[in-house]
Amino acid sequence: MNVRTLGMVSAIAMSIAAPALAQTAKAVAATDLNIRSGPSPFFDVIGVIPGGTEVAIDGCLDTASWCKVAFDDLAGWSYSDYLAVGVEDVAVALSTRPDTVTVNTVTYEDTVQTQSDQNTGAAAGATIGALAAYALGGPIGGIIVGGILGAGAGVAVVEPSETTVTYISQNPVETVYLEGEVVVGAGLPEVVTTYKLPQPELRYVAVNGQTVVIDAETNKIVRVIR
């Protein structure tokens, strides 16, 4: 197995339509971003915000990188390292809590589900490391004037073949839990065991309840199987 942790991409200031975002409880998803039923990787994915799409922010946890979001008819939680807001015409992660952006502080109060979440984490051995966020001007990557780069900053995408996707569906593996969120471009730590595929340049693993395909050389996620 040839794996290594994700190296950070050189920081580049990236412009977005900042004035509309900087003073409102709105953000833009820097990539396809999960909406989960609670603020933890142990909670179920209930939807996805397409990369480059604006989402309403109801508030963020004070001590963790999770924000309560509303998108279409869904209400849930998304990881704020990949929610971009504009500060002086530069895209920055909402998790940095820039002074010019007003976001409410919220708490998570579903004690029954929280206990279930904790039990799930205990059964799974809790988290064994953290996903490395891809970065351009902080953890945010891919946002440019008029759109989104897609695929994750700095990721040379090797598309899984139909044979590879079929192999994955026929050979499920046990999930591991990592701090952070599963997105294309994020990197897995060395402690994660990955599995061979018919395409030798790719491997796969289940992370935070979702199967991901990774580049065997860089250990970066190149596809999230949804």
Phi and psi restraints in degrees (value plus and minus 20) as a CYANA .aco file:
   2 ASN   PHI    -132.1   -92.1
   2 ASN   PSI      78.6   118.6
   3 VAL   PHI    -152.6  -112.6
   3 VAL   PSI     134.4   174.4
   4 ARG   PHI    -176.8  -136.8
   4 ARG   PSI     139.6   179.6
   5 THR   PHI     -92.0   -52.0
   5 THR   PSI     137.8   177.8
   6 LEU   PHI     -89.7   -49.7
   6 LEU   PSI     107.9   147.9
   7 GLY   PHI    -101.6   -61.6
   7 GLY   PSI     126.1   166.1
   8 MET   PHI     -97.2   -57.2
   8 MET   PSI     115.7   155.7
   9 VAL   PHI     -95.2   -55.2
   9 VAL   PSI     127.2   167.2
  10 SER   PHI     -75.0   -35.0
  10 SER   PSI     116.5   156.5
  11 ALA   PHI     -89.9   -49.9
  11 ALA   PSI     109.7   149.7
  12 ILE   PHI    -152.4  -112.4
  12 ILE   PSI     108.6   148.6
  13 ALA   PHI     -89.7   -49.7
  13 ALA   PSI     109.1   149.1
  14 MET   PHI    -145.2  -105.2
  14 MET   PSI     108.3   148.3
  15 SER   PHI    -105.2   -65.2
  15 SER   PSI     122.6   162.6
  16 ILE   PHI    -158.4  -118.4
  16 ILE   PSI     159.4   199.4
  17 ALA   PHI     -95.0   -55.0
  17 ALA   PSI      56.3    96.3
  18 ALA   PHI     -89.4   -49.4
  18 ALA   PSI     -61.7   -21.7
  19 PRO   PHI     -75.9   -35.9
  19 PRO   PSI     -55.6   -15.6
  20 ALA   PHI     -92.1   -52.1
  20 ALA   PSI     -45.9    -5.9
  21 LEU   PHI    -112.4   -72.4
  21 LEU   PSI     -52.6   -12.6
  22 ALA   PHI     -84.1   -44.1
  22 ALA   PSI     -48.2    -8.2
  23 GLN   PHI    -132.5   -92.5
  23 GLN   PSI      -5.2    34.8
  24 THR   PHI    -148.8  -108.8
  24 THR   PSI     142.4   182.4
  25 ALA   PHI    -105.4   -65.4
  25 ALA   PSI      41.2    81.2
  26 LYS   PHI    -150.8  -110.8
  26 LYS   PSI     133.5   173.5
  27 ALA   PHI    -169.1  -129.1
  27 ALA   PSI     149.1   189.1
  28 VAL   PHI    -137.4   -97.4
  28 VAL   PSI     113.7   153.7
  29 ALA   PHI     -91.7   -51.7
  29 ALA   PSI     103.6   143.6
  30 ALA   PHI     -93.7   -53.7
  30 ALA   PSI     -37.8     2.2
  31 THR   PHI    -178.4  -138.4
  31 THR   PSI     153.9   193.9
  32 ASP   PHI     -76.3   -36.3
  32 ASP   PSI     100.2   140.2
  33 LEU   PHI    -146.1  -106.1
  33 LEU   PSI     109.0   149.0
  34 ASN   PHI     -84.7   -44.7
  34 ASN   PSI     125.6   165.6
  35 ILE   PHI    -128.5   -88.5
  35 ILE   PSI     102.9   142.9
  36 ARG   PHI    -129.5   -89.5
  36 ARG   PSI     140.9   180.9
  37 SER   PHI     -92.6   -52.6
  37 SER   PSI     -34.9     5.1
  38 GLY   PHI    -175.5  -135.5
  38 GLY   PSI     151.1   191.1
  39 PRO   PHI    -105.4   -65.4
  39 PRO   PSI      47.3    87.3
  40 SER   PHI    -189.1  -149.1
  40 SER   PSI     131.1   171.1
  41 PRO   PHI     -87.1   -47.1
  41 PRO   PSI     -31.1     8.9
  42 PHE   PHI    -100.0   -60.0
  42 PHE   PSI     -37.3     2.7
  43 PHE   PHI    -100.3   -60.3
  43 PHE   PSI     135.6   175.6
  44 ASP   PHI     -88.8   -48.8
  44 ASP   PSI     128.7   168.7
  45 VAL   PHI    -101.5   -61.5
  45 VAL   PSI     104.2   144.2
  46 ILE   PHI    -130.6   -90.6
  46 ILE   PSI     -26.2    13.8
  47 GLY   PHI    -199.5  -159.5
  47 GLY   PSI     156.3   196.3
  48 VAL   PHI    -157.0  -117.0
  48 VAL   PSI     114.7   154.7
  49 ILE   PHI    -111.6   -71.6
  49 ILE   PSI      99.2   139.2
  50 PRO   PHI     -83.0   -43.0
  50 PRO   PSI     122.8   162.8
  51 GLY   PHI     -76.9   -36.9
  51 GLY   PSI     115.9   155.9
  52 GLY   PHI      67.6   107.6
  52 GLY   PSI     -17.0    23.0
  53 THR   PHI    -119.5   -79.5
  53 THR   PSI     119.9   159.9
  54 GLU   PHI     -98.3   -58.3
  54 GLU   PSI     124.1   164.1
  55 VAL   PHI    -158.1  -118.1
  55 VAL   PSI     125.8   165.8
  56 ALA   PHI    -101.1   -61.1
  56 ALA   PSI     117.2   157.2
  57 ILE   PHI    -128.5   -88.5
  57 ILE   PSI      94.9   134.9
  58 ASP   PHI    -101.1   -61.1
  58 ASP   PSI     -44.6    -4.6
  59 GLY   PHI     140.6   180.6
  59 GLY   PSI     147.9   187.9
  60 CYS   PHI    -150.5  -110.5
  60 CYS   PSI     130.4   170.4
  61 LEU   PHI     -85.6   -45.6
  61 LEU   PSI     125.7   165.7
  62 ASP   PHI     -95.6   -55.6
  62 ASP   PSI     -50.0   -10.0
  63 THR   PHI    -138.3   -98.3
  63 THR   PSI      -7.1    32.9
  64 ALA   PHI    -168.9  -128.9
  64 ALA   PSI     138.8   178.8
  65 SER   PHI    -108.8   -68.8
  65 SER   PSI      34.8    74.8
  66 TRP   PHI    -151.2  -111.2
  66 TRP   PSI     117.0   157.0
  67 CYS   PHI    -144.7  -104.7
  67 CYS   PSI     125.5   165.5
  68 LYS   PHI    -101.8   -61.8
  68 LYS   PSI     104.9   144.9
  69 VAL   PHI    -144.9  -104.9
  69 VAL   PSI     138.0   178.0
  70 ALA   PHI    -148.9  -108.9
  70 ALA   PSI     102.7   142.7
  71 PHE   PHI    -161.6  -121.6
  71 PHE   PSI     102.7   142.7
  72 ASP   PHI      33.9    73.9
  72 ASP   PSI    -143.2  -103.2
  73 ASP   PHI    -120.2   -80.2
  73 ASP   PSI      -7.9    32.1
  74 LEU   PHI    -122.8   -82.8
  74 LEU   PSI     123.4   163.4
  75 ALA   PHI    -149.4  -109.4
  75 ALA   PSI     106.8   146.8
  76 GLY   PHI    -189.2  -149.2
  76 GLY   PSI    -169.9  -129.9
  77 TRP   PHI    -150.0  -110.0
  77 TRP   PSI     116.5   156.5
  78 SER   PHI    -149.8  -109.8
  78 SER   PSI     136.1   176.1
  79 TYR   PHI    -101.6   -61.6
  79 TYR   PSI     102.2   142.2
  80 SER   PHI     -96.3   -56.3
  80 SER   PSI     -30.1     9.9
  81 ASP   PHI     -82.3   -42.3
  81 ASP   PSI     -40.5    -0.5
  82 TYR   PHI    -135.8   -95.8
  82 TYR   PSI      -0.6    39.4
  83 LEU   PHI    -128.0   -88.0
  83 LEU   PSI      96.6   136.6
  84 ALA   PHI    -120.0   -80.0
  84 ALA   PSI     118.7   158.7
  85 VAL   PHI    -147.2  -107.2
  85 VAL   PSI     137.5   177.5
  86 GLY   PHI    -113.3   -73.3
  86 GLY   PSI     109.3   149.3
  87 VAL   PHI    -150.9  -110.9
  87 VAL   PSI      91.7   131.7
  88 GLU   PHI      31.7    71.7
  88 GLU   PSI      28.5    68.5
  89 ASP   PHI      46.1    86.1
  89 ASP   PSI      -1.6    38.4
  90 VAL   PHI    -142.6  -102.6
  90 VAL   PSI     118.1   158.1
  91 ALA   PHI     -99.2   -59.2
  91 ALA   PSI     105.8   145.8
  92 VAL   PHI    -150.1  -110.1
  92 VAL   PSI     137.6   177.6
  93 ALA   PHI     -94.1   -54.1
  93 ALA   PSI     118.8   158.8
  94 LEU   PHI     -81.6   -41.6
  94 LEU   PSI     -45.6    -5.6
  95 SER   PHI     -85.0   -45.0
  95 SER   PSI     -38.9     1.1
  96 THR   PHI     -96.5   -56.5
  96 THR   PSI     -30.8     9.2
  97 ARG   PHI      30.7    70.7
  97 ARG   PSI      39.7    79.7
  98 PRO   PHI     -80.6   -40.6
  98 PRO   PSI     123.8   163.8
  99 ASP   PHI     -83.0   -43.0
  99 ASP   PSI     -47.8    -7.8
 100 THR   PHI    -101.5   -61.5
 100 THR   PSI     -24.7    15.3
 101 VAL   PHI    -131.9   -91.9
 101 VAL   PSI     102.4   142.4
 102 THR   PHI    -114.3   -74.3
 102 THR   PSI      95.6   135.6
 103 VAL   PHI    -152.6  -112.6
 103 VAL   PSI     112.3   152.3
 104 ASN   PHI     -87.0   -47.0
 104 ASN   PSI     129.3   169.3
 105 THR   PHI    -111.4   -71.4
 105 THR   PSI     108.5   148.5
 106 VAL   PHI    -143.0  -103.0
 106 VAL   PSI     144.9   184.9
 107 THR   PHI    -141.7  -101.7
 107 THR   PSI     140.3   180.3
 108 TYR   PHI    -125.6   -85.6
 108 TYR   PSI     101.8   141.8
 109 GLU   PHI    -138.5   -98.5
 109 GLU   PSI     -14.2    25.8
 110 ASP   PHI     -99.0   -59.0
 110 ASP   PSI      65.1   105.1
 111 THR   PHI     -86.5   -46.5
 111 THR   PSI     -53.0   -13.0
 112 VAL   PHI     -85.0   -45.0
 112 VAL   PSI     -68.6   -28.6
 113 GLN   PHI     -90.0   -50.0
 113 GLN   PSI     -53.5   -13.5
 114 THR   PHI     -81.7   -41.7
 114 THR   PSI     -62.4   -22.4
 115 GLN   PHI     -84.8   -44.8
 115 GLN   PSI     -60.0   -20.0
 116 SER   PHI     -81.9   -41.9
 116 SER   PSI     -61.0   -21.0
 117 ASP   PHI     -80.9   -40.9
 117 ASP   PSI     -64.5   -24.5
 118 GLN   PHI     -85.9   -45.9
 118 GLN   PSI     -58.8   -18.8
 119 ASN   PHI     -84.7   -44.7
 119 ASN   PSI     -60.7   -20.7
 120 THR   PHI     -81.2   -41.2
 120 THR   PSI     -63.6   -23.6
 121 GLY   PHI     -83.2   -43.2
 121 GLY   PSI     -60.5   -20.5
 122 ALA   PHI     -85.8   -45.8
 122 ALA   PSI     -62.0   -22.0
 123 ALA   PHI     -85.5   -45.5
 123 ALA   PSI     -52.7   -12.7
 124 ALA   PHI    -107.1   -67.1
 124 ALA   PSI     -21.8    18.2
 125 GLY   PHI      64.5   104.5
 125 GLY   PSI      -2.8    37.2
 126 ALA   PHI      38.5    78.5
 126 ALA   PSI    -187.3  -147.3
 127 THR   PHI     -98.4   -58.4
 127 THR   PSI     126.1   166.1
 128 ILE   PHI    -131.3   -91.3
 128 ILE   PSI     -10.3    29.7
 129 GLY   PHI     144.4   184.4
 129 GLY   PSI    -181.8  -141.8
 130 ALA   PHI    -157.2  -117.2
 130 ALA   PSI     123.0   163.0
 131 LEU   PHI     -91.8   -51.8
 131 LEU   PSI     116.5   156.5
 132 ALA   PHI    -107.9   -67.9
 132 ALA   PSI      98.0   138.0
 133 ALA   PHI     -90.4   -50.4
 133 ALA   PSI     119.6   159.6
 134 TYR   PHI     -95.8   -55.8
 134 TYR   PSI     133.2   173.2
 135 ALA   PHI    -157.4  -117.4
 135 ALA   PSI     114.7   154.7
 136 LEU   PHI    -164.2  -124.2
 136 LEU   PSI      89.3   129.3
 137 GLY   PHI      46.9    86.9
 137 GLY   PSI      20.8    60.8
 138 GLY   PHI      87.2   127.2
 138 GLY   PSI    -180.9  -140.9
 139 PRO   PHI     -90.0   -50.0
 139 PRO   PSI     -32.6     7.4
 140 ILE   PHI     -95.8   -55.8
 140 ILE   PSI     112.4   152.4
 141 GLY   PHI    -157.7  -117.7
 141 GLY   PSI     132.3   172.3
 142 GLY   PHI      72.5   112.5
 142 GLY   PSI     -35.0     5.0
 143 ILE   PHI    -104.2   -64.2
 143 ILE   PSI     106.4   146.4
 144 ILE   PHI    -156.1  -116.1
 144 ILE   PSI     150.0   190.0
 145 VAL   PHI     -79.6   -39.6
 145 VAL   PSI     104.6   144.6
 146 GLY   PHI      62.3   102.3
 146 GLY   PSI     -13.7    26.3
 147 GLY   PHI     146.6   186.6
 147 GLY   PSI    -175.3  -135.3
 148 ILE   PHI    -159.4  -119.4
 148 ILE   PSI     121.7   161.7
 149 LEU   PHI     -86.0   -46.0
 149 LEU   PSI     -55.5   -15.5
 150 GLY   PHI      58.0    98.0
 150 GLY   PSI     140.7   180.7
 151 ALA   PHI      49.5    89.5
 151 ALA   PSI     -29.4    10.6
 152 GLY   PHI      74.4   114.4
 152 GLY   PSI     116.4   156.4
 153 ALA   PHI     -82.2   -42.2
 153 ALA   PSI     112.6   152.6
 154 GLY   PHI      55.3    95.3
 154 GLY   PSI      -8.5    31.5
 155 VAL   PHI    -120.0   -80.0
 155 VAL   PSI      99.4   139.4
 156 ALA   PHI    -105.1   -65.1
 156 ALA   PSI      86.0   126.0
 157 VAL   PHI     -98.7   -58.7
 157 VAL   PSI     104.7   144.7
 158 VAL   PHI    -128.1   -88.1
 158 VAL   PSI      92.4   132.4
 159 GLU   PHI     -92.6   -52.6
 159 GLU   PSI     109.4   149.4
 160 PRO   PHI     -83.5   -43.5
 160 PRO   PSI     117.7   157.7
 161 SER   PHI     -96.7   -56.7
 161 SER   PSI     148.6   188.6
 162 GLU   PHI     -81.6   -41.6
 162 GLU   PSI     -57.8   -17.8
 163 THR   PHI     -81.9   -41.9
 163 THR   PSI     -60.5   -20.5
 164 THR   PHI     -85.1   -45.1
 164 THR   PSI     -65.5   -25.5
 165 VAL   PHI     -83.2   -43.2
 165 VAL   PSI     -60.7   -20.7
 166 THR   PHI     -83.0   -43.0
 166 THR   PSI     -62.3   -22.3
 167 TYR   PHI     -80.2   -40.2
 167 TYR   PSI     -62.8   -22.8
 168 ILE   PHI     -81.9   -41.9
 168 ILE   PSI     -64.7   -24.7
 169 SER   PHI     -85.4   -45.4
 169 SER   PSI     -49.6    -9.6
 170 GLN   PHI    -109.1   -69.1
 170 GLN   PSI     -28.9    11.1
 171 ASN   PHI    -153.3  -113.3
 171 ASN   PSI      47.4    87.4
 172 PRO   PHI     -85.7   -45.7
 172 PRO   PSI     131.0   171.0
 173 VAL   PHI    -146.6  -106.6
 173 VAL   PSI     138.7   178.7
 174 GLU   PHI     -88.7   -48.7
 174 GLU   PSI     120.0   160.0
 175 THR   PHI     -97.5   -57.5
 175 THR   PSI     129.7   169.7
 176 VAL   PHI    -135.3   -95.3
 176 VAL   PSI     136.3   176.3
 177 TYR   PHI    -135.8   -95.8
 177 TYR   PSI     110.5   150.5
 178 LEU   PHI    -148.2  -108.2
 178 LEU   PSI     126.3   166.3
 179 GLU   PHI     -84.0   -44.0
 179 GLU   PSI     122.6   162.6
 180 GLY   PHI      85.6   125.6
 180 GLY   PSI    -186.6  -146.6
 181 GLU   PHI    -146.4  -106.4
 181 GLU   PSI     130.8   170.8
 182 VAL   PHI    -101.5   -61.5
 182 VAL   PSI      89.5   129.5
 183 VAL   PHI    -161.1  -121.1
 183 VAL   PSI     134.6   174.6
 184 VAL   PHI     -83.8   -43.8
 184 VAL   PSI     111.1   151.1
 185 GLY   PHI      84.7   124.7
 185 GLY   PSI     -40.8    -0.8
 186 ALA   PHI     -94.3   -54.3
 186 ALA   PSI     135.0   175.0
 187 GLY   PHI    -132.2   -92.2
 187 GLY   PSI     123.3   163.3
 188 LEU   PHI    -110.2   -70.2
 188 LEU   PSI     123.0   163.0
 189 PRO   PHI     -91.6   -51.6
 189 PRO   PSI     142.3   182.3
 190 GLU   PHI     -84.0   -44.0
 190 GLU   PSI     -43.2    -3.2
 191 VAL   PHI     -91.1   -51.1
 191 VAL   PSI     -34.5     5.5
 192 VAL   PHI    -101.4   -61.4
 192 VAL   PSI     106.5   146.5
 193 THR   PHI    -101.3   -61.3
 193 THR   PSI     108.5   148.5
 194 THR   PHI    -134.6   -94.6
 194 THR   PSI     147.0   187.0
 195 TYR   PHI    -144.8  -104.8
 195 TYR   PSI     127.5   167.5
 196 LYS   PHI     -88.9   -48.9
 196 LYS   PSI     133.6   173.6
 197 LEU   PHI    -151.1  -111.1
 197 LEU   PSI     144.3   184.3
 198 PRO   PHI     -76.4   -36.4
 198 PRO   PSI     -50.2   -10.2
 199 GLN   PHI    -109.0   -69.0
 199 GLN   PSI      88.4   128.4
 200 PRO   PHI     -83.2   -43.2
 200 PRO   PSI     -41.1    -1.1
 201 GLU   PHI     -99.8   -59.8
 201 GLU   PSI     -25.5    14.5
 202 LEU   PHI    -142.1  -102.1
 202 LEU   PSI     134.5   174.5
 203 ARG   PHI    -157.5  -117.5
 203 ARG   PSI     154.4   194.4
 204 TYR   PHI    -164.5  -124.5
 204 TYR   PSI     142.6   182.6
 205 VAL   PHI    -185.6  -145.6
 205 VAL   PSI     137.7   177.7
 206 ALA   PHI    -120.3   -80.3
 206 ALA   PSI     104.5   144.5
 207 VAL   PHI    -147.2  -107.2
 207 VAL   PSI     107.7   147.7
 208 ASN   PHI      32.1    72.1
 208 ASN   PSI      17.9    57.9
 209 GLY   PHI      65.3   105.3
 209 GLY   PSI     -16.6    23.4
 210 GLN   PHI    -149.1  -109.1
 210 GLN   PSI     118.5   158.5
 211 THR   PHI    -100.2   -60.2
 211 THR   PSI     112.9   152.9
 212 VAL   PHI    -146.4  -106.4
 212 VAL   PSI     127.6   167.6
 213 VAL   PHI    -121.9   -81.9
 213 VAL   PSI     114.1   154.1
 214 ILE   PHI    -144.3  -104.3
 214 ILE   PSI     135.2   175.2
 215 ASP   PHI     -93.1   -53.1
 215 ASP   PSI     104.2   144.2
 216 ALA   PHI     -85.1   -45.1
 216 ALA   PSI     -45.4    -5.4
 217 GLU   PHI    -105.9   -65.9
 217 GLU   PSI     -64.6   -24.6
 218 THR   PHI    -115.6   -75.6
 218 THR   PSI     -37.5     2.5
 219 ASN   PHI      46.6    86.6
 219 ASN   PSI       3.5    43.5
 220 LYS   PHI    -112.9   -72.9
 220 LYS   PSI     124.9   164.9
 221 ILE   PHI     -91.7   -51.7
 221 ILE   PSI     107.5   147.5
 222 VAL   PHI    -131.9   -91.9
 222 VAL   PSI     -35.2     4.8
 223 ARG   PHI    -175.7  -135.7
 223 ARG   PSI     115.8   155.8
 224 VAL   PHI    -124.7   -84.7
 224 VAL   PSI     101.9   141.9
 225 ILE   PHI    -102.7   -62.7
 225 ILE   PSI      94.0   134.0
